[in-house]
Amino acid sequence: MTLTFTTSVLAQDVSKWGLPKGAKMRLGKGEIHEIEYSPDGTRLAVASSIGVWIYDVQTGAELNLFTGHTKWVWSVSFSPDGSTLASGSADDTIRLWNANTGKHLRTLEGHTDDVLCVSFSPDGSTIASGSADGTIRLWNVNTGEPIRTLSRHTSWVRSVSFSPDGSIIASGSEDGTVILWE
């Protein structure tokens, strides 16, 4: 299956373009920053300049649009069970959403610059976030409270990922380094 995403195109302009050969559908409105499948593979979350779009993967139907961030959404991550979606934004916050209804659950605040990446731990209890402030922050999903701040990068943290057992976090930065954290 091939899906095509269009960036820097107004929503009303998408219909006048044909699909490339082999493409199943075209999704996305606004500038697209990141996409992620739900754990069961039925939905696709799209971080955009408008908010977070949720699409049905089989039909391409727009299921929801999560809005509430005051600036662009850079990153999205589904919890391992697919019930919660985290979004990181240029408004320096992470928002947690009920992934099925779009209800805003809580806002995580503490970064001092854009939140560029978010990732759930394998057990779903912790979120790691990376920021243009050069830090990685760990958050308790249930309470929204900060757990720890990790700071060794000298530039923007663009990517964070938990190891399969949740014991190590890898972070990648524009400073050209990848750091593994216990």
C-alpha positions as CSV (number, residue, x, y, z in Angstrom):
1,M,0.0,0.0,0.0
2,T,1.3,3.5,-0.8
3,L,-0.1,6.7,0.7
4,T,0.9,10.1,-0.6
5,F,1.3,13.1,1.6
6,T,1.4,16.6,0.2
7,T,3.2,19.5,2.0
8,S,3.0,23.2,1.4
9,V,-0.4,22.8,-0.3
10,L,-3.6,24.3,0.7
11,A,-6.4,21.8,1.5
12,Q,-8.6,23.2,-1.3
13,D,-5.8,22.6,-3.9
14,V,-5.3,18.9,-3.2
15,S,-8.2,17.7,-5.2
16,K,-6.9,19.2,-8.5
17,W,-3.8,16.9,-8.4
18,G,-4.0,13.3,-9.5
19,L,-2.5,10.5,-7.5
20,P,1.0,9.2,-8.4
21,K,1.0,5.6,-9.9
22,G,0.6,3.1,-7.1
23,A,-0.7,5.5,-4.5
24,K,-3.9,4.5,-2.7
25,M,-4.9,8.0,-1.4
26,R,-3.6,11.4,-0.5
27,L,-4.0,12.7,3.0
28,G,-2.9,15.7,5.0
29,K,-3.9,19.4,5.3
30,G,-1.5,22.1,6.2
31,E,2.2,21.6,6.5
32,I,3.0,18.0,7.6
33,H,5.6,17.4,10.2
34,E,5.3,13.8,11.3
35,I,3.0,10.8,10.9
36,E,2.5,7.7,13.1
37,Y,0.3,4.6,12.8
38,S,-1.8,3.5,15.7
39,P,-0.6,0.3,17.3
40,D,-3.4,-1.7,15.6
41,G,-2.6,-0.1,12.2
42,T,-6.2,1.2,11.7
43,R,-5.5,4.9,12.2
44,L,-2.9,7.4,11.2
45,A,-2.0,10.5,13.2
46,V,-0.6,13.4,11.2
47,A,1.1,16.3,13.0
48,S,0.6,19.5,11.0
49,S,0.6,23.2,11.1
50,I,-3.2,23.0,11.7
51,G,-3.3,20.5,14.5
52,V,-3.3,16.7,14.7
53,W,-5.4,14.9,12.0
54,I,-6.6,11.4,12.6
55,Y,-7.3,9.3,9.5
56,D,-8.8,5.9,8.9
57,V,-6.1,4.0,7.0
58,Q,-8.4,1.8,5.0
59,T,-10.7,4.5,3.7
60,G,-8.7,7.7,4.1
61,A,-11.6,9.3,6.0
62,E,-10.9,12.1,8.4
63,L,-11.9,10.8,11.8
64,N,-10.9,13.8,13.9
65,L,-8.8,16.9,14.2
66,F,-7.3,17.6,17.6
67,T,-6.7,21.3,18.1
68,G,-5.6,23.2,21.1
69,H,-1.9,23.9,20.6
70,T,-1.3,27.5,19.9
71,K,1.5,26.9,17.3
72,W,2.5,24.1,14.9
73,V,2.5,20.5,16.0
74,W,5.9,18.9,15.3
75,S,5.4,15.4,16.7
76,V,2.9,12.7,17.6
77,S,3.1,9.4,19.4
78,F,0.4,6.8,20.2
79,S,0.6,5.0,23.6
80,P,1.3,1.2,23.2
81,D,-2.4,0.3,23.7
82,G,-3.5,3.0,21.3
83,S,-5.7,4.8,23.8
84,T,-3.7,8.0,24.2
85,L,-2.0,10.2,21.7
86,A,0.8,12.7,22.7
87,S,1.6,15.7,20.6
88,G,4.6,18.0,20.8
89,S,4.4,21.6,19.6
90,A,6.1,24.9,18.8
91,D,4.1,26.3,21.8
92,D,6.7,24.5,24.1
93,T,4.1,22.0,25.4
94,I,3.0,18.4,25.1
95,R,-0.7,17.6,25.0
96,L,-2.2,14.2,25.8
97,W,-5.4,13.3,24.1
98,N,-7.9,10.5,24.2
99,A,-6.9,8.9,20.9
100,N,-10.5,7.7,20.2
101,T,-12.5,10.8,21.1
102,G,-10.0,13.6,20.8
103,K,-10.7,14.8,24.3
104,H,-7.8,16.8,25.7
105,L,-6.5,15.0,28.8
106,R,-3.7,17.2,30.1
107,T,-0.9,19.5,29.0
108,L,2.7,18.9,30.0
109,E,4.7,22.1,30.5
110,G,8.4,22.6,31.3
111,H,10.3,22.9,28.0
112,T,11.5,26.4,27.2
113,D,11.4,26.0,23.4
114,D,9.6,23.9,20.7
115,V,8.9,20.3,21.6
116,L,10.2,18.5,18.5
117,C,9.7,14.8,19.4
118,V,7.6,12.7,21.8
119,S,7.7,9.0,22.5
120,F,5.9,6.6,24.9
121,S,7.7,4.0,26.9
122,P,6.8,0.4,26.0
123,D,4.6,0.1,29.1
124,G,2.9,3.4,28.4
125,S,3.7,4.9,31.8
126,T,6.3,7.5,30.7
127,I,6.7,9.9,27.8
128,A,10.1,11.2,26.7
129,S,10.1,14.6,24.9
130,G,12.9,16.3,23.1
131,S,13.1,20.0,22.5
132,A,14.8,22.8,20.8
133,D,16.0,23.8,24.3
134,G,18.5,20.9,24.1
135,T,16.8,18.8,26.8
136,I,15.0,15.5,27.0
137,R,12.3,15.5,29.7
138,L,10.6,12.4,31.1
139,W,7.0,12.7,32.2
140,N,4.5,10.5,34.2
141,V,1.7,9.9,31.8
142,N,-1.0,9.4,34.6
143,T,-0.2,12.6,36.5
144,G,1.5,14.8,33.9
145,E,4.3,15.4,36.4
146,P,7.9,15.7,35.3
147,I,10.1,12.8,36.3
148,R,13.6,14.0,35.2
149,T,15.4,16.3,32.8
150,L,18.3,15.0,30.8
151,S,20.7,17.6,29.4
152,R,23.9,16.8,27.6
153,H,23.1,17.8,24.0
154,T,24.3,21.2,22.8
155,S,21.6,21.7,20.2
156,W,18.0,20.8,19.3
157,V,16.9,17.3,20.3
158,R,15.1,16.0,17.2
159,S,14.4,12.4,18.1
160,V,13.8,10.2,21.2
161,S,13.1,6.5,21.4
162,F,12.8,4.0,24.2
163,S,14.5,0.6,24.0
164,P,12.0,-2.3,23.8
165,D,12.4,-3.1,27.5
166,G,12.1,0.6,28.4
167,S,15.5,0.7,30.3
168,I,17.3,2.9,27.8
169,I,16.3,6.1,25.9
170,A,18.2,7.1,22.8
171,S,18.2,10.8,21.8
172,G,19.4,12.3,18.6
173,S,20.4,16.0,18.2
174,E,21.4,18.5,15.7
175,D,24.7,18.6,17.5
176,G,25.5,15.4,15.6
177,T,25.3,13.1,18.5
178,V,23.1,10.2,19.6
179,I,23.2,9.6,23.4
180,L,21.9,6.5,25.2
181,W,20.5,7.2,28.6
182,E,19.7,4.7,31.4
